Amino acid sequence: MPSITIRNVPEETRAELAARAAGSGRSLQEYLRAELIALAERPTMDEWIRRVRERKERTETYLSIEEILEARDADRR
């Protein structure tokens, strides 16, 4: 399996990541590996927006801002 090296990580960042790893009961390497895999599995923001636009065109679903806010507020009641 290939390896990745990341240089010049600020000490505060490394310390925070190490604390998160310890908090989840994993080594820093295990924690970072899992986080990188999860990151790679998620679409980028551009890809997500493209998918949403395609879905809207396929389903011809269009809501006004007022309808969106009304639905959002209805869930808060």
C-alpha positions as CSV (number, residue, x, y, z in Angstrom):
1,M,0.0,0.0,0.0
2,P,1.3,3.5,-0.8
3,S,2.3,5.9,2.0
4,I,1.7,9.6,2.4
5,T,4.0,12.0,4.2
6,I,2.8,15.4,5.2
7,R,5.4,17.9,6.2
8,N,5.3,21.2,8.1
9,V,2.2,20.4,10.1
10,P,1.9,23.0,13.0
11,E,2.5,21.5,16.4
12,E,-0.9,22.7,17.7
13,T,-2.6,20.8,14.8
14,R,-0.6,17.7,15.4
15,A,-1.4,17.8,19.1
16,E,-5.2,18.3,18.4
17,L,-5.2,15.4,16.0
18,A,-3.3,13.2,18.5
19,A,-5.8,14.1,21.2
20,R,-8.7,13.2,18.9
21,A,-7.0,9.9,18.0
22,A,-6.5,9.1,21.7
23,G,-10.1,10.0,22.5
24,S,-11.3,7.5,19.9
25,G,-9.0,4.8,21.2
26,R,-6.8,4.8,18.1
27,S,-3.3,5.6,17.2
28,L,-2.7,8.9,15.3
29,Q,-1.9,6.8,12.2
30,E,-5.1,4.8,12.5
31,Y,-7.1,8.0,13.1
32,L,-5.7,9.9,10.2
33,R,-6.0,6.9,7.8
34,A,-9.8,6.6,8.7
35,E,-10.2,10.3,8.3
36,L,-8.5,10.3,4.9
37,I,-10.6,7.4,3.7
38,A,-13.8,9.2,4.8
39,L,-12.7,12.4,3.1
40,A,-12.0,10.7,-0.2
41,E,-15.4,9.0,-0.1
42,R,-17.3,12.3,0.2
43,P,-17.9,14.3,-3.0
44,T,-16.3,17.6,-3.4
45,M,-18.5,20.7,-3.0
46,D,-18.4,21.2,-6.8
47,E,-19.4,17.6,-7.4
48,W,-22.2,17.8,-4.8
49,I,-23.6,21.0,-6.4
50,R,-23.4,19.4,-9.9
51,R,-25.3,16.3,-8.6
52,V,-28.0,18.5,-7.0
53,R,-28.4,20.6,-10.2
54,E,-28.7,17.4,-12.3
55,R,-31.3,16.0,-9.9
56,K,-33.3,19.2,-10.0
57,E,-33.3,19.1,-13.8
58,R,-34.4,15.4,-13.9
59,T,-37.2,15.8,-11.4
60,E,-38.1,19.4,-12.4
61,T,-38.2,20.2,-8.7
62,Y,-37.9,23.9,-8.0
63,L,-38.8,25.6,-4.7
64,S,-38.8,29.3,-4.0
65,I,-36.8,30.7,-1.2
66,E,-40.1,31.4,0.7
67,E,-41.1,27.7,0.3
68,I,-37.7,26.5,1.6
69,L,-37.8,28.8,4.6
70,E,-41.4,27.9,5.4
71,A,-40.5,24.2,5.4
72,R,-37.5,24.8,7.5
73,D,-39.5,26.8,10.0
74,A,-42.3,24.2,10.1
75,D,-39.7,21.6,11.3
76,R,-38.8,23.9,14.2
77,R,-42.3,24.1,15.6
